[in-house]
Amino acid sequence: MKRFNHRIILLLIITFAFSFSTEAQQFKPNTEIGILLGTSYYLGDLNTTHFNNSSFASGLIVRKNIDRRFSYKAELLYLNIAADDRNSNSLDTNRGLHFKSPVYEISGQIEFNFLPYDPGNPLYTWTPFIYTGISLFHFNPQAENRSGEWVDLQPLGTEGQGTALVGSEEYSLTQVAIPLGGGIKIAINPSFNIILEYGIRKTFTDYLDDVSTVFVGNHDVSGNPISYPPEMSSDAIEMSDPRAGLNTQFTHSKGDQRGDPNDNDWYSFVGITLSFKLNNQTKGCDY
């Protein structure tokens, strides 16, 4: 009787192990390549409303699906962000500040599928998902001067960066961010997926818009600049306070709040990805 029980237990163990092995082999790890198209925007001192001042975004994605739940992803993104102080519910509409900037991003991410996902298997054709990771991005804020020319703002030091009176260094145009996001994956067929995605980036800079601290100079009643750091050029003074001298109601004093240095900027996008599975030569069972 004991020998019979041992045989039953051994048979159950073998059956379980075989079933687990078969189930593991049913998923074939694979690689996808995709193209993302969408729209992007930023949140900061010149814009506090989601999807305001949205602009074009695009990207290239390579995804490695290691099982039905987890994927690794490498992503290249090209985004555009912009805002105009005069058209938003910002800190002070009299500032007259505005900017635009491209954003070039490269990132590595890990994705988690809430449901098992396996294109080609009719049981697992869609899933919500989330992701996080780390990214490196480059930006370059510009604004239009009174002559109608778009000028780079960072080299100007519009808040007195690099001057003896202010002392702070110029901010870097290349920064690190934390990608956060999620969406829905839909398998159209075994080789083609449509992915709807919303992503937001936590940055560690307050200068996506070149706005963070205070005004660093005054203008007299005739509109002539006074009290500015002597190292600041006329272009830097103009772009620091572009409405100064145009109207007395737009006059700012040295030390007036220009931005909020305690709240870093974010950038975000929403898009749709068309993703195609590559022909992987990976061991496993096809359906």
TISELUM-950182 format. One record per residue: x, y, z of N, C-alpha, C, CB in turn; residue in one letter. Coordinates in steps of 0.1 Angstrom, whole numbers, padded with zeros to 4 digits, always signed. Atoms other than C-alpha are relative to their C-alpha. Glycine has a CB too. Example, Ala and Ser with C-alpha at 12.3 -4.5 7.8 and 13.67 -1.06 7.14 Angstrom:
! TISELUM-950182
+0009-0012+0000+0123-0045+0078+0009+0012+0000-0010+0000+0012A
-0009-0011+0000+0137-0011+0071-0008+0011+0008+0004+0005-0014S
! end
This chain:
! TISELUM-950182
+0008-0012+0000+0000+0000+0000+0009+0013+0000-0009+0000+0012M
-0009-0012-0001+0028+0024+0009+0007+0002-0014+0011-0002+0011K
-0007-0001+0013+0046+0015-0024-0010+0007-0010+0005-0013-0005R
+0010-0005+0010+0013+0023-0043-0001+0015+0002-0013-0007+0002F
+0001-0014-0003+0011+0057-0025+0012+0008-0005-0002+0002+0015N
-0012-0006+0005+0047+0065-0034-0001+0002-0015+0012-0008+0004H
+0001+0000+0015+0040+0057-0070-0010+0011-0004-0005-0013-0006R
+0010-0010+0003+0009+0080-0070+0007+0014+0002-0012-0001+0009I
-0006-0013-0002+0029+0109-0055+0011+0003-0010+0007+0000+0014I
-0010-0001+0010+0058+0103-0079-0006+0004-0014+0009-0012-0002L
+0007-0003+0012+0033+0103-0108-0005+0014-0001-0011-0010-0003L
+0005-0014-0001+0018+0136-0096+0011+0010-0002-0007+0002+0013L
-0012-0009+0001+0052+0152-0093+0004+0001-0015+0011-0004+0009I
-0005+0001+0014+0062+0141-0128-0010+0008-0009+0002-0014-0005I
+0011-0007+0008+0028+0153-0143+0001+0015+0002-0014-0005+0004T
+0000-0014-0002+0031+0187-0126+0013+0006-0006+0001+0003+0016F
-0012-0005+0006+0067+0192-0137-0001+0001-0015+0012-0009+0004A
+0002+0000+0015+0058+0182-0173-0009+0012-0004-0005-0013-0005F
+0010-0011+0004+0028+0206-0173+0007+0014+0001-0012-0001+0009S
-0007-0013-0002+0050+0235-0159+0010+0002-0012+0007+0000+0013F
-0010-0001+0011+0077+0228-0185-0007+0003-0013+0008-0013-0002S
+0007-0003+0012+0051+0227-0213-0005+0014-0001-0011-0010-0002T
+0005-0013+0000+0035+0259-0202+0011+0011-0002-0007+0003+0014E
-0011-0010+0002+0069+0277-0200+0004+0000-0015+0012-0005+0009A
-0004+0001+0014+0077+0265-0235-0010+0007-0010+0003-0014-0005Q
+0010-0005+0009+0044+0278-0249+0002+0015-0003-0014-0001+0007Q
-0003-0014+0004+0056+0314-0247+0014+0000-0006-0001+0009+0013F
-0013-0001+0007+0083+0322-0272+0005+0015+0002-0002-0003-0015K
-0005-0014-0001+0104+0353-0261+0003+0006-0014+0014-0001+0008P
+0000-0006+0013+0104+0377-0289+0004+0015+0001-0013-0001-0008N
-0004-0014+0001+0115+0412-0300-0009+0007-0010+0015+0002-0005T
+0009-0009+0009+0093+0440-0315+0008+0013-0003-0013+0003+0007E
-0005-0013+0003+0102+0472-0332-0012+0008-0004+0010+0000-0012I
+0012-0008+0002+0077+0500-0333+0003+0015-0003-0009-0001+0012G
+0000-0015+0003+0070+0536-0344-0011+0006+0008-0001+0002-0016I
+0010-0007-0008+0053+0560-0321-0003+0014-0006+0005+0002+0014L
+0004-0013+0004+0033+0591-0332-0010+0005+0010-0006-0001-0014L
+0009-0006-0010+0016+0615-0308+0002+0014+0002+0002-0007+0013G
+0000-0014-0004+0015+0648-0291+0007+0002+0014-0014+0007-0001T
-0007-0002-0012+0036+0663-0263-0003+0014+0006+0015-0002-0002S
+0001-0013-0006+0035+0691-0238+0008+0000+0013-0015+0003+0004Y
-0008-0001-0013+0052+0704-0206-0009+0006+0011+0012+0008-0003Y
+0005-0006-0012+0042+0714-0171+0011+0007+0008-0008-0011+0009L
-0011-0008-0007+0061+0742-0154-0005+0014+0003+0012+0001-0008G
+0004-0014-0004+0061+0779-0145-0008+0007-0011+0013+0008+0002D
+0007-0007+0011+0046+0789-0179-0013-0008-0004+0008+0002-0012L
+0011+0007+0004+0020+0762-0181-0003-0010+0012+0001-0008-0013N
+0003+0009-0011+0001+0743-0153-0012-0009-0004-0004+0008+0012T
+0011+0008+0005-0026+0726-0175+0004-0011-0009-0010+0010-0007T
-0004+0011+0008-0023+0692-0189-0006+0002-0014-0006-0013+0006H
+0004+0000+0014-0024+0690-0227-0001+0014-0006-0013-0007-0003F
+0000-0014+0005-0021+0728-0231+0013+0002-0008-0001+0010+0011N
-0011-0003+0009+0002+0740-0259+0006-0013-0005+0010+0008+0007N
-0005+0013+0005+0005+0704-0273+0006+0002-0013-0011-0010+0000S
-0007+0000+0013+0028+0697-0302+0004-0014-0004+0013+0010+0001S
-0003+0013+0006+0041+0669-0324+0011-0008+0008+0005+0002-0014F
-0009+0009-0006+0059+0639-0309+0001-0013-0008-0004-0004+0014A
-0002+0012+0007+0074+0608-0325+0011-0008+0007+0004+0003-0015S
-0010+0008-0006+0096+0579-0315+0002-0013-0007-0004-0003+0014G
-0004+0013+0004+0113+0546-0322+0002-0009+0012+0013+0000-0009L
+0000+0009-0011+0109+0516-0299+0004-0013-0003-0015+0000+0006I
-0003+0014+0001+0125+0483-0295-0003-0007+0013+0016-0002-0003V
+0005+0007-0012+0108+0459-0270+0004-0015+0000-0015+0002+0001R
-0003+0015-0002+0120+0425-0257-0010-0005+0009+0015-0001+0005K
+0010+0007-0008+0092+0404-0244+0006-0012+0006-0013-0003-0008N
-0007+0011-0006+0107+0380-0219-0010-0011+0004+0009+0004+0011I
+0011+0009-0003+0074+0364-0208-0013+0008-0002+0001-0006+0014D
+0013-0006+0002+0037+0372-0208-0003+0012+0009-0011-0010+0002R
+0003-0011-0009+0040+0397-0180+0011+0012-0001+0001-0005+0014R
-0011-0010-0001+0074+0415-0183+0006+0002-0014+0010-0004+0010F
-0008-0003+0012+0092+0433-0212+0010+0011+0004-0010+0006-0011S
-0010-0011-0001+0123+0454-0215-0002+0009-0013+0015-0006+0001Y
+0003-0009+0012+0121+0484-0238+0011+0011-0001-0013+0007+0001K
-0009-0011+0003+0146+0508-0254-0008+0010-0009+0014-0004-0007A
+0008-0010+0007+0131+0541-0267+0008+0012-0003-0012+0003+0009E
-0005-0013+0004+0142+0571-0287-0012+0009-0003+0009-0001-0013L
+0011-0009+0002+0118+0601-0286+0005+0013-0005-0008+0001+0013L
-0002-0014+0004+0116+0634-0303-0013+0007+0004+0003+0002-0015Y
+0012-0007-0004+0092+0658-0286+0002+0015-0002-0002-0003+0015L
+0000-0015+0000+0083+0695-0288-0009+0005+0011-0005+0005-0014N
+0007-0006-0011+0073+0716-0258+0000+0015-0002+0005-0005+0013I
+0001-0015+0002+0062+0752-0257-0011+0005+0010-0004+0004-0015A
+0010-0007-0008+0042+0777-0237+0001+0015-0002+0001-0004+0015A
+0000-0015+0001+0032+0814-0238-0007+0005+0013-0007+0005-0013D
+0005-0006-0012+0028+0832-0205-0013+0007-0001+0011+0009+0006D
+0011-0008+0002+0003+0855-0219-0013-0007-0003+0003+0010-0011R
+0012+0008+0004-0021+0827-0229-0003-0011+0010+0002-0005-0014N
+0001+0011-0010-0020+0806-0197-0004+0006+0013+0012-0008+0001S
+0003-0003-0014-0032+0806-0161+0013-0001+0008-0011-0008+0006N
-0013+0001-0007+0004+0811-0149+0001+0009+0012+0012+0002-0010S
-0003-0008-0012+0020+0828-0120-0003+0015-0002+0015-0002+0004L
+0001-0015+0002+0020+0863-0135-0001+0002-0015+0012+0008+0006D
+0002-0002+0015+0005+0869-0170+0007+0013-0005-0015+0001-0003T
-0007-0012+0004+0023+0903-0170+0014-0002-0003-0002+0011+0010N
-0014+0003+0003+0057+0886-0173+0003+0001-0015+0004-0013+0006R
-0003+0000+0015+0053+0882-0211+0010-0010-0004+0004+0013-0004G
-0010+0011+0003+0076+0851-0210-0007-0010-0009+0006-0006+0012L
+0005+0011+0008+0073+0824-0236+0013-0008-0004-0008+0005-0013H
-0012+0008+0005+0095+0796-0250-0005-0011-0008+0008-0006+0012F
+0002+0013+0006+0097+0766-0272+0013-0008+0000-0005+0002-0015K
-0012+0008-0001+0121+0737-0271-0002-0014-0006+0005-0001+0014S
+0000+0014+0003+0128+0704-0288+0005-0008+0012+0008-0004-0013P
-0005+0009-0010+0134+0674-0265+0004-0013-0007-0011-0002+0012V
-0005+0012+0006+0155+0645-0276+0003-0010+0012+0013+0002-0008Y
-0001+0009-0012+0153+0615-0252+0004-0014-0005-0013+0000+0007E
-0003+0015+0001+0168+0580-0250-0002-0006+0014+0015-0002-0005I
+0003+0006-0013+0156+0557-0223+0000-0015+0000-0014+0005+0005S
+0001+0014-0003+0156+0522-0209-0011-0002+0010+0013-0007+0004G
+0012+0001-0008+0124+0509-0194-0003-0015+0003-0012+0007-0006Q
+0005+0013-0002+0108+0478-0179-0016+0002+0001+0006-0006+0013I
+0014+0000+0000+0071+0471-0185-0006-0012+0007-0005+0000-0015E
+0007+0011-0006+0046+0451-0165-0014-0001-0006+0000+0002+0016F
+0014+0002+0005+0014+0437-0181-0009-0005+0012+0000-0010-0011N
+0010+0004-0011-0016+0434-0157-0006-0013-0004-0010+0011+0002F
+0005+0013+0004-0029+0405-0178+0010-0007-0008-0013+0002-0009L
-0009+0007+0009-0010+0378-0196-0002+0004-0014-0002-0016+0001P
+0001-0005+0014-0002+0390-0231+0009-0008-0009+0004+0015+0000Y
-0007+0009+0010+0008+0368-0260-0006+0000-0013+0001-0015+0006D
+0006+0000+0013+0000+0378-0295+0001-0013-0008+0007+0011-0009P
+0001+0013+0006-0011+0348-0315-0007-0010+0008+0014-0005-0003G
+0008+0008-0009-0027+0332-0285-0013+0006+0002+0008-0003+0014N
+0013-0007-0001-0064+0339-0286-0005+0003+0014-0011-0008-0006P
+0004-0002-0014-0066+0338-0248+0006+0013+0006+0005-0012+0009L
-0008-0011-0006-0041+0367-0243+0002+0011-0010+0013-0005+0006Y
-0001-0010+0011-0048+0394-0269+0000+0014+0004-0012-0003-0010T
+0000-0014-0004-0049+0426-0248+0004+0000+0014-0013+0007-0003W
-0003-0002-0015-0037+0440-0215+0003+0015+0002+0012-0009+0004T
-0005-0013-0005-0033+0472-0196+0015-0002+0005-0009+0006+0012P
-0014+0001-0005+0004+0479-0187+0005+0013+0006+0009-0004-0012F
-0007-0012-0005+0026+0503-0168+0015-0002-0002-0003+0002+0016I
-0014+0001+0002+0063+0511-0170+0007+0011+0008+0004+0001-0015Y
-0009-0010-0006+0092+0529-0154+0014-0003-0005-0001+0001+0015T
-0013+0003+0004+0129+0532-0160+0009+0013+0003+0001-0003-0015G
-0008-0011-0001+0155+0559-0166+0003+0006-0014+0014-0003+0008I
-0002-0006+0013+0161+0584-0194+0010+0011+0001-0013+0005-0006S
-0010-0011+0002+0187+0609-0207-0006+0009-0011+0014-0005-0003L
+0006-0008+0010+0173+0639-0225+0008+0013-0002-0015+0003+0004F
-0007-0013+0003+0186+0671-0242-0011+0009-0004+0011-0002-0011H
+0010-0010+0003+0166+0703-0245+0007+0013-0003-0011+0002+0011F
-0006-0013+0003+0172+0739-0257-0010+0011-0001+0009-0001-0013N
+0011-0010+0000+0147+0766-0247+0004+0012-0008-0004+0004+0014P
-0001-0012+0009+0143+0795-0272-0012+0009+0002+0002-0004-0015Q
+0011-0010+0000+0123+0827-0272+0002+0010-0011-0001+0007+0014A
-0001-0009+0011+0115+0853-0298+0002+0014+0006-0014+0000-0008E
-0003-0014-0004+0130+0888-0293-0008+0010-0007+0015+0003-0001N
+0008-0010+0006+0116+0921-0303+0003+0002-0015+0002+0013+0007R
-0003-0001+0014+0133+0918-0337-0006-0012-0008+0015+0000-0002S
+0006+0011+0006+0114+0886-0344+0009-0012-0002-0005+0004-0014G
-0009+0011+0001+0144+0863-0340-0001-0009+0012+0015+0006-0001E
+0001+0010-0011+0143+0831-0320+0015-0002+0005-0006-0013-0004W
-0013+0000-0006+0173+0831-0296+0001-0011+0010+0005+0014+0005V
-0002+0010-0010+0188+0804-0274+0001+0007+0014+0013-0008-0002D
+0000-0007-0012+0181+0814-0238+0010-0005+0010-0014-0003+0006L
-0010+0005-0011+0205+0792-0217+0013+0008+0000+0002-0014-0002Q
-0013-0007+0000+0237+0810-0229-0001+0014+0005+0006+0000-0014P
+0001-0014-0004+0222+0844-0220+0000+0002+0015-0014+0005-0006L
+0001-0002-0015+0217+0837-0183-0010+0010+0004+0014+0004+0005G
+0011-0009-0002+0183+0854-0181-0003+0003+0015-0012-0004-0007T
+0001-0002-0014+0183+0850-0143+0013+0003+0007-0007-0012+0006E
-0013-0004-0006+0218+0862-0138+0010-0012+0002-0002+0007+0012G
-0009+0012-0002+0234+0827-0140+0014+0004-0005-0005-0012-0007Q
-0014-0002+0004+0272+0830-0141+0005+0014+0003+0001-0002-0015G
-0005-0014-0004+0274+0866-0128+0004+0000+0014-0012+0010-0003T
-0005-0001-0013+0291+0877-0097-0011+0003+0010+0011+0011+0001A
+0011-0004-0009+0259+0892-0082-0009-0012+0004-0008+0011-0006L
+0009+0012-0003+0239+0859-0085+0008-0012+0004-0008-0003-0013V
-0009+0011-0004+0266+0833-0084-0003-0013-0005+0001+0000+0014G
+0003+0014+0004+0247+0803-0097+0005-0003-0014-0016-0001+0000S
-0005+0004+0013+0260+0783-0126-0011-0002-0010+0008-0013+0002E
+0009+0003+0011+0244+0778-0160-0006-0014+0002+0006+0002-0013E
+0006+0014+0000+0219+0749-0160+0005-0008-0012-0015+0001+0001Y
-0004+0009+0011+0228+0719-0181-0012-0003-0009+0005-0013+0006S
+0010+0003+0010+0209+0713-0213-0002-0015-0002+0004+0006-0013L
+0001+0015+0000+0214+0675-0209-0003-0005+0015+0013-0007-0006T
+0004+0003-0014+0196+0660-0179-0005-0015+0001-0011+0010+0005Q
+0006+0014-0002+0183+0627-0164-0014+0002+0005+0009-0007+0011V
+0014+0000-0004+0146+0620-0159-0004-0015+0003-0009+0006-0011A
+0006+0013-0003+0125+0591-0146-0013-0001-0008-0004-0001+0015I
+0012+0003+0008+0099+0578-0172-0010-0007+0009+0003-0008-0013P
+0011+0007-0006+0065+0569-0158-0011+0000-0010-0004+0008+0013L
+0011+0000+0009+0035+0558-0178-0007-0014-0001+0005+0004-0014G
+0007+0013+0002+0012+0531-0190-0010+0002-0012-0008-0003+0012G
+0010+0000+0011-0015+0522-0215-0006-0013-0002+0007+0005-0013G
+0006+0012+0004-0031+0494-0234+0007-0006-0012-0015+0002-0002I
-0005+0007+0011-0016+0468-0257-0011-0009-0006+0012-0009+0004K
+0010+0007+0008-0038+0452-0284+0007-0008-0011-0011+0009-0005I
-0006+0009+0010-0027+0422-0305-0010-0001-0012+0003-0014+0005A
+0008+0001+0012-0041+0426-0340+0001-0014-0007+0003+0011-0010I
-0003+0013+0005-0025+0394-0352+0013-0005+0007+0001-0001-0016N
-0013+0005-0007+0006+0373-0341+0012+0009-0002+0003-0014-0005P
-0012-0008+0003+0030+0398-0356-0002+0015+0001+0005-0003-0014S
+0003-0014+0000+0013+0432-0352-0008+0004+0012-0008+0004-0013F
+0007-0005-0012+0003+0452-0321-0002+0015-0002+0009-0003+0012N
+0003-0015-0002-0013+0486-0315+0001+0003+0015-0014+0003-0006I
-0003-0003-0014-0002+0502-0283-0004+0015+0003+0014-0003+0005I
+0003-0014-0004-0019+0533-0268+0007+0003+0013-0016+0001+0002L
-0009-0002-0011+0003+0550-0243+0000+0015+0005+0015-0003-0004E
-0002-0013-0005+0005+0580-0220+0013-0001+0009-0012+0005+0009Y
-0012+0000-0008+0039+0589-0205+0003+0014+0005+0012-0005-0009G
-0004-0013-0006+0052+0616-0182+0014-0002+0006-0010+0004+0011I
-0014+0000-0005+0088+0624-0172+0002+0009+0012+0009+0003-0012R
-0004-0008-0011+0099+0635-0138+0014+0004-0002-0001-0008+0014K
-0013-0006+0002+0128+0658-0144+0006+0005+0014+0000+0011-0010T
-0006-0005-0012+0153+0672-0119+0006+0014-0003+0012-0009+0005F
-0003-0014+0004+0155+0707-0135-0013+0008+0000+0007+0000-0013T
+0011-0010+0001+0133+0738-0133+0002+0009-0011-0001+0008+0013D
-0004-0009+0011+0147+0752-0165-0004-0005-0014+0014+0003+0001Y
+0004+0003+0013+0129+0735-0193-0005+0012-0008-0012-0011+0000L
+0005-0013+0006+0113+0769-0199+0009+0012+0003-0014+0003+0006D
-0009-0011-0004+0143+0790-0187-0006+0009+0011+0004+0008-0013D
+0006-0008-0010+0122+0802-0158+0001-0008+0013-0015+0004-0003V
+0000+0007-0013+0128+0794-0121+0000+0009+0012+0013-0008+0000S
-0001-0007-0013+0137+0821-0096-0006+0015+0000+0015+0002+0003T
+0005-0014-0001+0135+0860-0096+0005+0009-0011+0003+0006+0014V
-0006-0011+0009+0140+0891-0117+0012+0005+0006-0011+0011-0003F
-0013-0003-0005+0175+0902-0114+0004+0015-0002+0011-0008-0006V
-0003-0014+0002+0172+0939-0123-0013+0008-0001+0008+0002-0013G
+0011-0010+0001+0150+0970-0126+0000+0007-0013-0001+0009+0012N
+0000-0010+0011+0139+0994-0153-0005+0013+0005-0009-0005-0012H
+0005-0012-0004+0134+1031-0148-0013+0004-0007+0011+0011-0001D
+0013-0004+0006+0103+1051-0158+0001+0001-0015-0005+0013+0006V
-0002-0001+0015+0118+1055-0193+0002-0013-0006+0011+0010-0003S
-0002+0013+0006+0123+1018-0197+0014-0004-0001-0006-0001-0013G
-0015+0003+0001+0161+1019-0193+0003-0010+0011+0008+0013+0001N
-0003+0010-0010+0175+0989-0175+0010+0006+0011+0006-0013-0006P
-0009-0004-0011+0192+0996-0141+0001-0012+0010-0005+0013+0007I
-0002+0010-0011+0206+0974-0113+0003-0014-0005-0012+0000+0009S
-0003+0014+0005+0213+0944-0136+0015-0003+0002-0004-0001-0015Y
-0014+0003+0000+0245+0925-0132+0008+0005-0012+0002-0016+0002P
-0007-0006+0012+0271+0942-0154+0004-0011-0011+0013+0007+0005P
-0004+0010+0010+0280+0909-0171-0012-0004-0009+0004-0013+0007E
+0011+0003+0009+0245+0906-0186+0000+0009-0012-0013+0001+0008M
+0001-0008+0012+0242+0916-0222-0014+0006-0002+0003-0010-0012S
+0013-0007+0003+0214+0937-0237-0010-0011-0004+0001+0010-0011S
+0009+0011+0004+0199+0905-0252-0005-0008+0012+0007-0010-0010D
+0004+0007-0012+0200+0888-0218-0010+0008+0008+0012-0003+0008A
+0009-0009-0007+0183+0918-0202-0014+0000-0006+0005+0014+0001I
+0013+0000+0007+0156+0919-0229-0008-0013+0003+0002+0002-0015E
+0007+0013-0002+0148+0882-0226-0003-0004+0014+0008-0011-0007M
+0003+0002-0014+0149+0883-0188-0013+0006+0004+0011+0006+0008S
+0013-0007-0003+0120+0908-0187-0005+0006-0013+0002+0011+0011D
+0003-0005+0014+0107+0912-0223-0011+0011-0001-0004-0012-0008P
+0010-0011+0000+0078+0935-0214+0004+0013+0007-0013-0005+0006R
-0005-0012-0008+0098+0959-0193+0002+0012-0010+0013-0003+0007A
-0001-0012+0008+0096+0995-0207-0010+0002-0011+0013-0001-0007G
+0010-0002+0010+0067+0988-0230-0013+0006+0006-0004-0014-0005L
+0011-0006-0007+0041+0998-0204+0003-0001+0015-0013-0009-0003N
-0003+0000-0015+0043+1008-0167-0007-0011+0007-0005+0013+0005T
+0006+0010-0007+0019+0981-0157+0008-0013-0001-0014-0003-0005Q
-0009+0012+0001+0045+0955-0168+0013+0001+0007+0002-0003-0015F
-0013-0002-0007+0073+0969-0147+0002-0010+0012+0001+0015+0005T
-0003+0009-0011+0090+0944-0124+0012+0006+0007+0003-0014-0005H
-0012-0004-0008+0115+0951-0096+0009-0011+0003-0005+0006+0013S
-0010+0010-0004+0146+0933-0087-0004-0008+0012+0014+0007+0003K
+0004+0009-0011+0138+0903-0066-0015-0005-0001+0002+0006+0013G
+0013+0004+0002+0102+0900-0078+0000-0015-0005-0008+0009-0010D
+0001+0014+0003+0091+0864-0083-0002-0002-0016-0011-0007+0007Q
+0000+0004+0014+0098+0851-0119-0005-0014-0002+0013+0002-0006R
+0004+0014+0000+0092+0814-0112+0000-0006+0014+0009-0008-0009G
+0001+0007-0013+0089+0788-0085+0011-0010+0000-0014-0006+0002D
-0011+0009+0000+0123+0772-0078-0002-0013+0008+0012+0006+0005P
+0003+0012-0008+0107+0746-0055-0008-0011-0007-0007+0004+0013N
+0009+0009+0008+0087+0729-0083+0007-0003-0013-0014+0006-0001D
-0007+0003+0012+0107+0712-0110-0010-0003-0012+0008-0013+0001N
+0009+0002+0012+0093+0709-0146-0002-0015-0004+0006+0008-0012D
+0003+0013+0005+0078+0679-0162-0003+0001-0015-0013-0007+0007W
+0005+0000+0013+0072+0669-0198-0007-0013-0003+0012+0002-0011Y
+0009+0012+0002+0047+0644-0212-0004-0002-0014-0012+0002+0009S
+0005+0003+0014+0032+0628-0243-0010-0010+0001+0012-0004-0009F
+0009+0010+0002+0004+0607-0254+0001-0005-0015-0015+0004+0003V
-0002+0004+0014+0007+0585-0285-0005-0014-0003+0015+0000-0003G
+0004+0013+0005-0001+0554-0305+0012-0006-0007-0012+0001-0009I
-0012+0007+0006+0026+0528-0314-0005-0011-0009+0009-0005+0011T
+0002+0011+0009+0025+0505-0343+0012-0009+0001-0003+0004-0015L
-0011+0008-0003+0046+0476-0333+0000-0014-0007+0001-0003+0016S
+0000+0012+0008+0058+0446-0354+0010-0009+0006+0005+0004-0014F
-0009+0010-0005+0073+0414-0341+0010-0005-0010-0008-0012+0005K
-0010+0005+0009+0106+0404-0356+0000-0015+0000+0014+0005+0005L
-0001+0014+0001+0113+0369-0368+0011-0006+0008+0002-0004-0015N
-0010+0005-0009+0130+0355-0338+0003-0015-0001-0004+0003+0015N
-0004+0014+0000+0149+0322-0340+0002-0005+0014+0013-0002-0009Q
-0001+0003-0014+0141+0313-0304-0007-0014+0002-0006+0010+0009T
+0006+0013-0003+0134+0278-0291-0014+0002+0007+0009-0009+0008K
+0013+0000-0006+0098+0271-0282-0010-0006-0009-0004+0015+0003G
+0011+0007+0007+0065+0258-0294-0009+0011-0007-0008-0009+0008C
+0010-0009+0007+0044+0277-0320-0014-0005+0001+0004+0001-0015D
+0014+0004-0001+0007+0277-0318-0005-0004-0014-0009+0011+0006Y
! end
